[in-house]
Amino acid sequence: MATTPIKAGHPFTDPLKLTAHALTGNPAFTPAVPFHFDHRETKPTTSEAADTRNRFRLCMAQLLCRETHGIANTSDCSDAPANGTLADHKGLFMLVVMKANASPDDVQAVCQKVESLGLRAHPIPGAQRTAIGITGNRGEVDPGTFEALDCVQEVIRVSKPYKLVSREIKEEDTVIRFPDWDATIGGKEVAVIAGPCGVESREQAFAAAGRVAKAGARFFRGGAYKPRTSPYAFQGLGELGLQILAEVRDRFGLLIVTEAVDQESLALVDQYADVIQIGARNMQNFSLLKRAGRARKPVLLKRGMSATLEEFLMAAEYIMSEGNYNVVLCERGVRTFADHTRNTLDLSVVPAVQRLSHLPIIVDPSHGTGKRNKVTPLSRAAVAVGADGLIIEVHPDPDHALSDGNQSLYPDQFDSLMVEVRQIAQVLGRTIAEPVANPVGRRHAGAAAD
C-alpha cells in the first residue's frame, strides 16, 4: 500500500490542502508515481514533528465526518455532532508517526494492523516521514499496540483535532490569493473593498465602481441579495444584480464581493462572484456555512451581532472543515446598549483574532457605526489596530440610496478616506493601493511580474 507524492502540475500547490483534498475521495486526484521515503536514521526534529501533526489534523478534520459517522460523501455531514465540534465525538482519533527510515512495506504493515482491529487507516505522506491517521468508533485502542512496532516513532492521541482556524495548526498568516490577479487579502497590502450596500441598477453600480477603483480599491462590494429587517424593504435584484457585478469586474478590474443569503443564492454567487460573503444574520446558519465550505471561492464571514469571539471562530471552523481554507473574517460591530451608533464596532477583536488564528480579519466601519460621519475615523482606527482590510459602503447618491444611505460615503469622502488610511498603513510598514487612472490595466500586473 504505497503512498504517493503530489503529481507535477497538479492545480493544488499547497501540500496540506492537496493531501486533505485527495483523502476525501475526489476522483479528479490521480497521483502519478510512488512516494519516495527518506531513509534517515536520525530522530525527527521539532519542526518535522510539528509538520506531521499539522498535516494530520488538517486532513483528519475533513475525514472524520465520513469515516466516523458512516457518511459516504463529505458533502453530506448532516449526521455530524449538532454542536459542530469534532472533539465531542466518542470515536477513536489517533496518529501513528512512522520513523524516517520506514519503508513502504512498513507503512503497509501498520495499515493492515489498523484494519485488523476494525479501524480505518489513512496514510499521510510528509516531507521526511509518513504518518498514519486512524479513525473509527470501536472504542479505546492501546497505543502500545503500535508503539511496539520497530518502524513506529510515536503514537499521538489527538484530543482536539477541530482547530483548523487556529495557529496551533498553522503558525504563519493565511494570505488569500486570486488566480490571474495581484490583489490579496491578508498580506502586506491592506485590502480595501468598497461599493454600495445594494446593486440598484447598472448605472448606479458603474458610477460607484468607477470612483472606488480610481481611488485605489481592489474589490467591489454590492448586494444582489439583501436580507432586510422589513419584508417590504428593497431585497436586491437577484441574478440580474450578479450579472451587473460581473460587468463591473470586466470593465473596472475589481474583484467582486457579494452576499449569499441561502443555499440557492450561494450557488449563483459562487458562479458570478470572486468572494462569497456570509452576513452577520447567517453566521450560525450551519447548513449554509457547510455549503460555503464546499464552494470554489473564498468566503468572507461576518461576525454575528451578538457573537462571542469563540462563536465567531467556530463558525469559520464549519467552513474550513468542509475543505475551503480560504476564509476571511470580518468585524462589523455587535449590538450593545449604546444608542449613539447603529452597532458597537469592536476593534479589540482584531488583535484577539490575530493572536488565536492565522485567518485574515477585516473591519466594516459602515455597519459598525451606521453613521456616515463615523466611517472615516473608525477606518483610520481599524488600520491602526492592524486590520487586514476594510469593507466600506460608497454610493454615488447616498441621499437616494435604496438601502443604508445614512452610512454610505459620498465618492469624494471615500477619496479622502483612502488618502488618510494610506498614510497610517505606511507607518505600520503596510501598503494600500495607490490611485489609478486605468484600473483594468492593473488586473494582470501581478501575473505578468511572475
ZAKE-961698 format. One record per residue (C-alpha): residue in three letters; z, y, x. Coordinates in pm, whole numbers, plus 50000, padded with zeros to 5 digits. Layout:
N
rest=ALA; pz=Z; py=Y; px=X
...
***
This chain:
450
rest=MET; pz=50000; py=50000; px=50000
rest=ALA; pz=49876; py=50261; px=50243
rest=THR; pz=49931; py=50629; px=50172
rest=THR; pz=49662; py=50891; px=50221
rest=PRO; pz=49614; py=51242; px=50356
rest=ILE; pz=49451; py=51541; px=50195
rest=LYS; pz=49078; py=51497; px=50170
rest=ALA; pz=48885; py=51756; px=50368
rest=GLY; pz=48750; py=52029; px=50147
rest=HIS; pz=48979; py=51948; px=49854
rest=PRO; pz=49036; py=52257; px=49635
rest=PHE; pz=49411; py=52240; px=49688
rest=THR; pz=49518; py=52375; px=50025
rest=ASP; pz=49896; py=52356; px=49983
rest=PRO; pz=50005; py=52000; px=50072
rest=LEU; pz=50311; py=52021; px=49849
rest=LYS; pz=50107; py=52117; px=49544
rest=LEU; pz=49841; py=51862; px=49629
rest=THR; pz=50096; py=51582; px=49659
rest=ALA; pz=50256; py=51668; px=49325
rest=HIS; pz=49915; py=51702; px=49162
rest=ALA; pz=49795; py=51371; px=49298
rest=LEU; pz=50103; py=51177; px=49190
rest=THR; pz=50073; py=51295; px=48829
rest=GLY; pz=49767; py=51077; px=48787
rest=ASN; pz=49487; py=51333; px=48786
rest=PRO; pz=49167; py=51126; px=48803
rest=ALA; pz=48994; py=51407; px=48993
rest=PHE; pz=49203; py=51327; px=49301
rest=THR; pz=49021; py=51075; px=49523
rest=PRO; pz=49165; py=51051; px=49877
rest=ALA; pz=48916; py=50965; px=50146
rest=VAL; pz=49085; py=50777; px=50433
rest=PRO; pz=49418; py=50603; px=50508
rest=PHE; pz=49711; py=50820; px=50605
rest=HIS; pz=49796; py=50802; px=50978
rest=PHE; pz=50164; py=50781; px=51069
rest=ASP; pz=50324; py=50946; px=51369
rest=HIS; pz=50473; py=50658; px=51570
rest=ARG; pz=50753; py=50852; px=51734
rest=GLU; pz=51086; py=50705; px=51831
rest=THR; pz=51267; py=51036; px=51806
rest=LYS; pz=51508; py=51130; px=51530
rest=PRO; pz=51382; py=51376; px=51268
rest=THR; pz=51456; py=51740; px=51335
rest=THR; pz=51643; py=51951; px=51082
rest=SER; pz=51321; py=52122; px=50975
rest=GLU; pz=51143; py=51787; px=50932
rest=ALA; pz=51424; py=51654; px=50715
rest=ALA; pz=51415; py=51972; px=50506
rest=ASP; pz=51038; py=51940; px=50471
rest=THR; pz=51078; py=51584; px=50344
rest=ARG; pz=51344; py=51681; px=50089
rest=ASN; pz=51143; py=51980; px=49969
rest=ARG; pz=50828; py=51769; px=49933
rest=PHE; pz=51018; py=51507; px=49737
rest=ARG; pz=51187; py=51749; px=49497
rest=LEU; pz=50864; py=51929; px=49421
rest=CYS; pz=50676; py=51608; px=49348
rest=MET; pz=50950; py=51427; px=49163
rest=ALA; pz=51026; py=51704; px=48915
rest=GLN; pz=50668; py=51656; px=48795
rest=LEU; pz=50702; py=51278; px=48776
rest=LEU; pz=51040; py=51242; px=48609
rest=CYS; pz=50915; py=51321; px=48260
rest=ARG; pz=50655; py=51048; px=48284
rest=GLU; pz=50848; py=50781; px=48466
rest=THR; pz=51198; py=50800; px=48324
rest=HIS; pz=51107; py=50883; px=47965
rest=GLY; pz=50822; py=50635; px=47933
rest=ILE; pz=50566; py=50909; px=47881
rest=ALA; pz=50217; py=50816; px=47997
rest=ASN; pz=50095; py=51174; px=48030
rest=THR; pz=50297; py=51455; px=48186
rest=SER; pz=50126; py=51694; px=47947
rest=ASP; pz=50341; py=51548; px=47667
rest=CYS; pz=50707; py=51581; px=47752
rest=SER; pz=50841; py=51621; px=47400
rest=ASP; pz=51086; py=51337; px=47461
rest=ALA; pz=51241; py=51506; px=47765
rest=PRO; pz=51605; py=51625; px=47752
rest=ALA; pz=51639; py=51900; px=47494
rest=ASN; pz=51804; py=52146; px=47731
rest=GLY; pz=51529; py=52103; px=47986
rest=THR; pz=51748; py=52011; px=48281
rest=LEU; pz=51625; py=51703; px=48462
rest=ALA; pz=51963; py=51671; px=48634
rest=ASP; pz=52114; py=51576; px=48298
rest=HIS; pz=51902; py=51260; px=48281
rest=LYS; pz=52111; py=50947; px=48331
rest=GLY; pz=51843; py=50752; px=48520
rest=LEU; pz=51815; py=50694; px=48891
rest=PHE; pz=51683; py=50968; px=49116
rest=MET; pz=51676; py=50877; px=49485
rest=LEU; pz=51485; py=50944; px=49805
rest=VAL; pz=51429; py=50692; px=50085
rest=VAL; pz=51333; py=50864; px=50412
rest=MET; pz=51138; py=50639; px=50647
rest=LYS; pz=51167; py=50652; px=51026
rest=ALA; pz=50894; py=50835; px=51214
rest=ASN; pz=50763; py=50510; px=51363
rest=ALA; pz=50746; py=50328; px=51029
rest=SER; pz=50410; py=50162; px=50973
rest=PRO; pz=50210; py=50136; px=50651
rest=ASP; pz=50333; py=49778; px=50619
rest=ASP; pz=50693; py=49903; px=50640
rest=VAL; pz=50627; py=50152; px=50362
rest=GLN; pz=50466; py=49883; px=50150
rest=ALA; pz=50763; py=49653; px=50206
rest=VAL; pz=51008; py=49918; px=50087
rest=CYS; pz=50791; py=49990; px=49783
rest=GLN; pz=50786; py=49622; px=49696
rest=LYS; pz=51165; py=49611; px=49733
rest=VAL; pz=51197; py=49906; px=49494
rest=GLU; pz=50968; py=49746; px=49238
rest=SER; pz=51151; py=49413; px=49264
rest=LEU; pz=51456; py=49598; px=49130
rest=GLY; pz=51261; py=49709; px=48824
rest=LEU; pz=51221; py=50066; px=48952
rest=ARG; pz=50919; py=50280; px=49037
rest=ALA; pz=50828; py=50380; px=49395
rest=HIS; pz=50639; py=50698; px=49481
rest=PRO; pz=50530; py=50723; px=49849
rest=ILE; pz=50521; py=51087; px=49961
rest=PRO; pz=50344; py=51138; px=50296
rest=GLY; pz=50489; py=51405; px=50521
rest=ALA; pz=50372; py=51574; px=50839
rest=GLN; pz=50588; py=51349; px=51060
rest=ARG; pz=50718; py=51073; px=50834
rest=THR; pz=50687; py=50930; px=50485
rest=ALA; pz=50948; py=50944; px=50209
rest=ILE; pz=50961; py=50721; px=49904
rest=GLY; pz=51083; py=50866; px=49580
rest=ILE; pz=51248; py=50629; px=49336
rest=THR; pz=51270; py=50680; px=48962
rest=GLY; pz=51394; py=50456; px=48686
rest=ASN; pz=51653; py=50411; px=48415
rest=ARG; pz=51818; py=50085; px=48519
rest=GLY; pz=52149; py=50234; px=48626
rest=GLU; pz=52308; py=50254; px=48968
rest=VAL; pz=52148; py=50106; px=49280
rest=ASP; pz=52345; py=50064; px=49601
rest=PRO; pz=52190; py=50288; px=49872
rest=GLY; pz=52284; py=50017; px=50120
rest=THR; pz=52007; py=49804; px=49972
rest=PHE; pz=51760; py=50027; px=50154
rest=GLU; pz=51973; py=50159; px=50438
rest=ALA; pz=51997; py=49807; px=50578
rest=LEU; pz=51621; py=49802; px=50641
rest=ASP; pz=51528; py=49879; px=51003
rest=CYS; pz=51241; py=50109; px=50903
rest=VAL; pz=51461; py=50338; px=50687
rest=GLN; pz=51613; py=50653; px=50838
rest=GLU; pz=51837; py=50753; px=50546
rest=VAL; pz=51879; py=50735; px=50170
rest=ILE; pz=51945; py=51054; px=49976
rest=ARG; pz=52075; py=51067; px=49621
rest=VAL; pz=51921; py=51380; px=49468
rest=SER; pz=52169; py=51515; px=49215
rest=LYS; pz=51996; py=51845; px=49134
rest=PRO; pz=51620; py=51800; px=49154
rest=TYR; pz=51531; py=52056; px=48892
rest=LYS; pz=51522; py=52359; px=49117
rest=LEU; pz=51157; py=52442; px=49167
rest=VAL; pz=51222; py=52815; px=49135
rest=SER; pz=51497; py=52803; px=49396
rest=ARG; pz=51495; py=52900; px=49760
rest=GLU; pz=51653; py=52561; px=49826
rest=ILE; pz=51309; py=52417; px=49760
rest=LYS; pz=51106; py=52691; px=49926
rest=GLU; pz=51258; py=52948; px=50157
rest=GLU; pz=50954; py=53170; px=50206
rest=ASP; pz=50844; py=53411; px=49932
rest=THR; pz=50570; py=53296; px=49698
rest=VAL; pz=50257; py=53513; px=49702
rest=ILE; pz=50024; py=53485; px=49403
rest=ARG; pz=49661; py=53498; px=49511
rest=PHE; pz=49337; py=53512; px=49316
rest=PRO; pz=49013; py=53346; px=49432
rest=ASP; pz=48749; py=53599; px=49544
rest=TRP; pz=48989; py=53891; px=49505
rest=ASP; pz=49204; py=54062; px=49767
rest=ALA; pz=49475; py=54160; px=49518
rest=THR; pz=49806; py=53972; px=49535
rest=ILE; pz=50145; py=53969; px=49367
rest=GLY; pz=50444; py=53912; px=49592
rest=GLY; pz=50301; py=54011; px=49927
rest=LYS; pz=50340; py=54326; px=50132
rest=GLU; pz=50146; py=54528; px=49877
rest=VAL; pz=50338; py=54632; px=49566
rest=ALA; pz=50121; py=54523; px=49273
rest=VAL; pz=50050; py=54780; px=49002
rest=ILE; pz=49949; py=54661; px=48655
rest=ALA; pz=49855; py=54939; px=48417
rest=GLY; pz=49684; py=54992; px=48083
rest=PRO; pz=49754; py=55041; px=47713
rest=CYS; pz=50003; py=54842; px=47511
rest=GLY; pz=49721; py=54704; px=47296
rest=VAL; pz=49345; py=54690; px=47313
rest=GLU; pz=49239; py=54908; px=47020
rest=SER; pz=48868; py=54950; px=47089
rest=ARG; pz=48612; py=54915; px=47366
rest=GLU; pz=48607; py=55290; px=47420
rest=GLN; pz=48986; py=55316; px=47444
rest=ALA; pz=49012; py=55024; px=47688
rest=PHE; pz=48731; py=55156; px=47910
rest=ALA; pz=48881; py=55506; px=47917
rest=ALA; pz=49219; py=55370; px=48026
rest=ALA; pz=49072; py=55125; px=48276
rest=GLY; pz=48860; py=55389; px=48447
rest=ARG; pz=49160; py=55612; px=48510
rest=VAL; pz=49409; py=55348; px=48626
rest=ALA; pz=49151; py=55185; px=48854
rest=LYS; pz=49070; py=55512; px=49027
rest=ALA; pz=49441; py=55581; px=49072
rest=GLY; pz=49481; py=55256; px=49265
rest=ALA; pz=49591; py=54996; px=49008
rest=ARG; pz=49468; py=54645; px=49085
rest=PHE; pz=49546; py=54490; px=48747
rest=PHE; pz=49477; py=54596; px=48389
rest=ARG; pz=49721; py=54520; px=48110
rest=GLY; pz=49633; py=54528; px=47742
rest=GLY; pz=49737; py=54316; px=47447
rest=ALA; pz=49475; py=54130; px=47245
rest=TYR; pz=49761; py=53965; px=47054
rest=LYS; pz=50063; py=54178; px=46971
rest=PRO; pz=50390; py=54026; px=46844
rest=ARG; pz=50540; py=54310; px=46641
rest=THR; pz=50869; py=54350; px=46461
rest=SER; pz=50691; py=54455; px=46142
rest=PRO; pz=50427; py=54226; px=45989
rest=TYR; pz=50239; py=54540; px=45882
rest=ALA; pz=50205; py=54686; px=46233
rest=PHE; pz=49893; py=54656; px=46447
rest=GLN; pz=49871; py=54294; px=46563
rest=GLY; pz=49583; py=54324; px=46810
rest=LEU; pz=49211; py=54245; px=46797
rest=GLY; pz=49243; py=53879; px=46890
rest=GLU; pz=48948; py=53720; px=47069
rest=LEU; pz=48746; py=54039; px=47037
rest=GLY; pz=49016; py=54211; px=47241
rest=LEU; pz=48991; py=53939; px=47504
rest=GLN; pz=48616; py=53989; px=47525
rest=ILE; pz=48669; py=54362; px=47580
rest=LEU; pz=48920; py=54283; px=47857
rest=ALA; pz=48663; py=54058; px=48025
rest=GLU; pz=48419; py=54350; px=48021
rest=VAL; pz=48685; py=54571; px=48178
rest=ARG; pz=48724; py=54324; px=48465
rest=ASP; pz=48350; py=54311; px=48530
rest=ARG; pz=48295; py=54687; px=48515
rest=PHE; pz=48607; py=54822; px=48687
rest=GLY; pz=48708; py=54540; px=48919
rest=LEU; pz=49052; py=54495; px=48762
rest=LEU; pz=49229; py=54162; px=48718
rest=ILE; pz=49335; py=54109; px=48356
rest=VAL; pz=49695; py=54052; px=48242
rest=THR; pz=49740; py=53984; px=47871
rest=GLU; pz=49988; py=53809; px=47646
rest=ALA; pz=49970; py=53474; px=47470
rest=VAL; pz=50190; py=53456; px=47161
rest=ASP; pz=50144; py=53089; px=47069
rest=GLN; pz=49967; py=52777; px=47190
rest=GLU; pz=49644; py=52860; px=47009
rest=SER; pz=49618; py=53206; px=47163
rest=LEU; pz=49723; py=53071; px=47504
rest=ALA; pz=49412; py=52854; px=47521
rest=LEU; pz=49193; py=53163; px=47468
rest=VAL; pz=49396; py=53380; px=47706
rest=ASP; pz=49361; py=53110; px=47970
rest=GLN; pz=48985; py=53125; px=47920
rest=TYR; pz=48945; py=53504; px=47943
rest=ALA; pz=49234; py=53646; px=48146
rest=ASP; pz=49346; py=53622; px=48509
rest=VAL; pz=49721; py=53621; px=48436
rest=ILE; pz=49883; py=53477; px=48123
rest=GLN; pz=50175; py=53686; px=48002
rest=ILE; pz=50465; py=53527; px=47815
rest=GLY; pz=50654; py=53803; px=47636
rest=ALA; pz=51026; py=53857; px=47600
rest=ARG; pz=51036; py=53713; px=47249
rest=ASN; pz=50888; py=53387; px=47378
rest=MET; pz=51093; py=53349; px=47695
rest=GLN; pz=51272; py=53049; px=47545
rest=ASN; pz=50980; py=52914; px=47343
rest=PHE; pz=50992; py=52592; px=47542
rest=SER; pz=50681; py=52431; px=47399
rest=LEU; pz=50482; py=52745; px=47486
rest=LEU; pz=50633; py=52754; px=47836
rest=LYS; pz=50533; py=52393; px=47895
rest=ARG; pz=50182; py=52464; px=47769
rest=ALA; pz=50162; py=52760; px=48009
rest=GLY; pz=50273; py=52525; px=48284
rest=ARG; pz=49962; py=52317; px=48223
rest=ALA; pz=49730; py=52618; px=48230
rest=ARG; pz=49498; py=52704; px=48518
rest=LYS; pz=49609; py=53066; px=48555
rest=PRO; pz=49920; py=53237; px=48698
rest=VAL; pz=50190; py=53315; px=48443
rest=LEU; pz=50381; py=53642; px=48411
rest=LEU; pz=50713; py=53562; px=48243
rest=LYS; pz=50910; py=53848; px=48088
rest=ARG; pz=51285; py=53831; px=48064
rest=GLY; pz=51425; py=53788; px=47714
rest=MET; pz=51606; py=54077; px=47552
rest=SER; pz=51946; py=53907; px=47586
rest=ALA; pz=51874; py=53653; px=47859
rest=THR; pz=52109; py=53593; px=48148
rest=LEU; pz=51974; py=53552; px=48499
rest=GLU; pz=52022; py=53175; px=48481
rest=GLU; pz=51837; py=53152; px=48149
rest=PHE; pz=51556; py=53363; px=48294
rest=LEU; pz=51515; py=53132; px=48594
rest=MET; pz=51541; py=52819; px=48381
rest=ALA; pz=51255; py=52948; px=48164
rest=ALA; pz=51044; py=52979; px=48478
rest=GLU; pz=51151; py=52626; px=48570
rest=TYR; pz=50994; py=52497; px=48249
rest=ILE; pz=50658; py=52637; px=48356
rest=MET; pz=50680; py=52508; px=48711
rest=SER; pz=50797; py=52162; px=48604
rest=GLU; pz=50459; py=52117; px=48435
rest=GLY; pz=50271; py=52181; px=48759
rest=ASN; pz=50194; py=52554; px=48752
rest=TYR; pz=50370; py=52704; px=49054
rest=ASN; pz=50210; py=53049; px=49022
rest=VAL; pz=50481; py=53226; px=48824
rest=VAL; pz=50568; py=53596; px=48831
rest=LEU; pz=50899; py=53711; px=48684
rest=CYS; pz=50923; py=54043; px=48502
rest=GLU; pz=51234; py=54250; px=48426
rest=ARG; pz=51165; py=54451; px=48107
rest=GLY; pz=51512; py=54558; px=48000
rest=VAL; pz=51790; py=54397; px=47799
rest=ARG; pz=51950; py=54502; px=47474
rest=THR; pz=52288; py=54673; px=47509
rest=PHE; pz=52499; py=54923; px=47315
rest=ALA; pz=52313; py=55214; px=47481
rest=ASP; pz=52108; py=55426; px=47240
rest=HIS; pz=51951; py=55676; px=47480
rest=THR; pz=51682; py=55425; px=47574
rest=ARG; pz=51491; py=55152; px=47391
rest=ASN; pz=51642; py=54892; px=47626
rest=THR; pz=51861; py=54898; px=47935
rest=LEU; pz=51648; py=54838; px=48244
rest=ASP; pz=51849; py=54601; px=48465
rest=LEU; pz=51723; py=54681; px=48814
rest=SER; pz=52013; py=54489; px=48966
rest=VAL; pz=51838; py=54170; px=48863
rest=VAL; pz=51563; py=54232; px=49123
rest=PRO; pz=51774; py=54164; px=49435
rest=ALA; pz=51964; py=53897; px=49241
rest=VAL; pz=51642; py=53708; px=49169
rest=GLN; pz=51517; py=53755; px=49525
rest=ARG; pz=51836; py=53603; px=49662
rest=LEU; pz=51809; py=53294; px=49443
rest=SER; pz=51436; py=53243; px=49401
rest=HIS; pz=51114; py=53256; px=49601
rest=LEU; pz=50916; py=53382; px=49300
rest=PRO; pz=50791; py=53742; px=49292
rest=ILE; pz=50956; py=53977; px=49043
rest=ILE; pz=50804; py=54292; px=48896
rest=VAL; pz=50951; py=54561; px=48669
rest=ASP; pz=50834; py=54703; px=48334
rest=PRO; pz=50980; py=55056; px=48307
rest=SER; pz=50778; py=55128; px=47992
rest=HIS; pz=50953; py=54870; px=47773
rest=GLY; pz=51267; py=54902; px=47983
rest=THR; pz=51317; py=55261; px=47870
rest=GLY; pz=51087; py=55315; px=47573
rest=LYS; pz=51052; py=55683; px=47661
rest=ARG; pz=50765; py=55841; px=47848
rest=ASN; pz=50979; py=56083; px=48050
rest=LYS; pz=51183; py=55796; px=48197
rest=VAL; pz=50896; py=55578; px=48312
rest=THR; pz=50822; py=55759; px=48639
rest=PRO; pz=51187; py=55789; px=48756
rest=LEU; pz=51252; py=55420; px=48685
rest=SER; pz=50926; py=55324; px=48855
rest=ARG; pz=51046; py=55502; px=49168
rest=ALA; pz=51378; py=55321; px=49144
rest=ALA; pz=51211; py=54982; px=49091
rest=VAL; pz=51002; py=55016; px=49407
rest=ALA; pz=51307; py=55140; px=49599
rest=VAL; pz=51515; py=54839; px=49494
rest=GLY; pz=51247; py=54602; px=49621
rest=ALA; pz=51040; py=54503; px=49317
rest=ASP; pz=50714; py=54327; px=49397
rest=GLY; pz=50523; py=54523; px=49136
rest=LEU; pz=50517; py=54748; px=48833
rest=ILE; pz=50364; py=54697; px=48490
rest=ILE; pz=50313; py=55032; px=48318
rest=GLU; pz=50165; py=55142; px=47987
rest=VAL; pz=49894; py=55407; px=48017
rest=HIS; pz=49690; py=55532; px=47722
rest=PRO; pz=49410; py=55791; px=47717
rest=ASP; pz=49560; py=55942; px=47399
rest=PRO; pz=49922; py=55826; px=47357
rest=ASP; pz=49989; py=56051; px=47058
rest=HIS; pz=49740; py=55847; px=46855
rest=ALA; pz=49813; py=55502; px=47002
rest=LEU; pz=49842; py=55217; px=46752
rest=SER; pz=50145; py=55079; px=46936
rest=ASP; pz=50410; py=55208; px=47180
rest=GLY; pz=50263; py=55556; px=47216
rest=ASN; pz=50605; py=55706; px=47290
rest=GLN; pz=50642; py=55505; px=47610
rest=SER; pz=50280; py=55527; px=47727
rest=LEU; pz=50189; py=55766; px=48007
rest=TYR; pz=49903; py=56012; px=47997
rest=PRO; pz=49648; py=55934; px=48270
rest=ASP; pz=49747; py=56246; px=48467
rest=GLN; pz=50110; py=56134; px=48462
rest=PHE; pz=50006; py=55795; px=48596
rest=ASP; pz=49816; py=55964; px=48881
rest=SER; pz=50135; py=56148; px=48981
rest=LEU; pz=50345; py=55833; px=48950
rest=MET; pz=50116; py=55648; px=49189
rest=VAL; pz=50149; py=55922; px=49450
rest=GLU; pz=50529; py=55910; px=49431
rest=VAL; pz=50577; py=55531; px=49437
rest=ARG; pz=50325; py=55503; px=49721
rest=GLN; pz=50546; py=55724; px=49935
rest=ILE; pz=50856; py=55518; px=49855
rest=ALA; pz=50680; py=55192; px=49931
rest=GLN; pz=50576; py=55325; px=50271
rest=VAL; pz=50938; py=55395; px=50362
rest=LEU; pz=51019; py=55029; px=50290
rest=GLY; pz=50731; py=54901; px=50500
rest=ARG; pz=50521; py=54810; px=50198
rest=THR; pz=50198; py=54946; px=50056
rest=ILE; pz=50039; py=55042; px=49726
rest=ALA; pz=49663; py=55052; px=49696
rest=GLU; pz=49505; py=55390; px=49759
rest=PRO; pz=49290; py=55572; px=49501
rest=VAL; pz=48929; py=55456; px=49498
rest=ALA; pz=48610; py=55615; px=49372
rest=ASN; pz=48438; py=55280; px=49311
rest=PRO; pz=48698; py=55018; px=49204
rest=VAL; pz=48436; py=54744; px=49158
rest=GLY; pz=48341; py=54768; px=49524
rest=ARG; pz=48684; py=54651; px=49642
rest=ARG; pz=48680; py=54325; px=49444
rest=HIS; pz=48535; py=54114; px=49723
rest=ALA; pz=48678; py=54313; px=50011
rest=GLY; pz=48940; py=54051; px=50091
rest=ALA; pz=48691; py=53763; px=50069
rest=ALA; pz=48450; py=53944; px=50296
rest=ALA; pz=48725; py=54005; px=50552
rest=ASP; pz=48792; py=53633; px=50568
***
